[in-house]
């Protein structure tokens, strides 16, 4: 009896090997500085400016306490969480509804409005800082978190609409027609049927918006610069960096940086699979 031949595995090509090497180098360039920052938060000044590969002599949590209390990292983190929560919520609600309408309904000016959103991605935000400052000032929201939230929403909408429109455009029309036949309104069809079907894309773009707004520095610097108590974490880190250099308290600076990085890292680790599935679904569609 003839034995069945096992299918041979394809040999890795030179291009595949080079791509793996490039990915490993890229991962090391990202991971090693983060790891060094985290370890430096437990070192003293002598260890920080000594051997870069030296581990901390002891786990010194006093630098974390100084960063939390003296440098007010806790207040900056709270302000950032509040601003990012409401801005991301507003971005996702308004952006998903706009993307759904532009993707599923035909009306005069549909494509023009869509192209306006797409054009917004190519417009650098720093070019609009002057007019944006005076617009926010005229509506009485300058130096407030509410004004920063509204600007974050406007800043994040173009990419959100562009990304989600592809998901809503590819969803089966038969499901929406069945819902309308059953008497569902447009609002109910959107929130109870279409939104769950587009969950991978919604999760992915939500994480991207959180990361982008969490790390934003230029807009808070212009719009929330008067009162230190209203600063977000990026403004606080810049101030801590100046103070650390003057006071020679570098461990507290790296502790503050670690506190800033950890929440974002935790969010990404938790939703890693959803992000990958969402990007994969978007690529296939």
Residue, then its C-alpha position, 0 to 999 in steps of 0.5 A: x500500500x502506497x504511503x501518502x506523501x506529507x505536503x512539504x512546507x514552503x521554504x522561507x524566502x530571503x525577503x521573508x527572513x529579512x522582514x523578520x529581522x527588521x521586525x525583531x530590530x523594530x521591536x527591540x527599538x520600542x521595547x528596550x527604551x520602555x524597559x529602561x525607563x521603567x527600571x530607571x524609575x527604581x534607580x538613584x541618580x548614580x545608577x541612572x547615569x552609570x551603566x545603562x544595562x545595570x539593574x537597580x540596586x533595590x526597588x525604590x518606590x519613593x520616586x513613584x511617591x514623589x512623582x505622584x504627590x510632589x509632581x502632581x501626576x495623579x491630578x494630571x492623569x485624572x484630568x487626562x482620563x476625563x478629557x479622553x473619555x468624553x472626547x473619545x465618546x463624542x468622537x465615536x458616537x458622532x463619527x459612527x453615525x456620520x460614517x453610517x449615513x455616508x456609507x449607507x444612504x444616497x443623497x445630494x452632496x454625499x460624496x462631497x461631505x465624505x471627501x471633506x472628512x477625508x481632506x481633514x486627515x491631510x490638514x496638519x493641526x498646527x496650521x489651524x492653531x491660530x484660528x482655532x485659539x480665537x474660535x474657542x475663545x469666542x465661544x467662551x471655552x478657552x482654558x477649559x476641559x470642555x473646549x479641549x474635548x470639543x477640539x479633540x472630537x473635531x480633530x479625530x472625526x476625519x479618520x474615524x469617519x474614513x475608517x468606519x465608512x468602509x465597515x458600514x459600506x460592506x455590511x449586508x444590505x439584506x439585514x437592514x432591509x429585514x429590520x425595516x420590514x419588521x418595523x425598526x426605525x433607522x435609529x434602532x437599525x443603527x444602534x441594535x443591528x449595525x453597530x454590533x456587526x461593526x464591533x471590530x472596527x469600532x473597537x479598533x478605531x476607539x483604541x486609536x483615538x484613545x492613544x492619539x488623544x492621550x499623547x496629544x501635547x500641542x492642542x492642550x498646550x495652546x488651549x489649556x495653558x493657564x492653570x496648572x491644575x487643569x493640565x493634562x498628562x503631556x503638559x505635566x510631563x513637560x513640567x516634571x522634566x524641567x523640574x527634574x533637571x533643576x532638582x536633579x530628581x531624575x528617578x521621579x521623572x522616569x516614575x512619572x513617565x512609567x505612570x503615563x505609559x502603563x495605562x495605555x499599555x494595559x489598554x492595548x494588551x487587553x484589546x490587542x485581539x480586537x484591534x488585530x481582528x478589526x484591522x484584518x476585517x477592514x483590510x479584507x473589506 
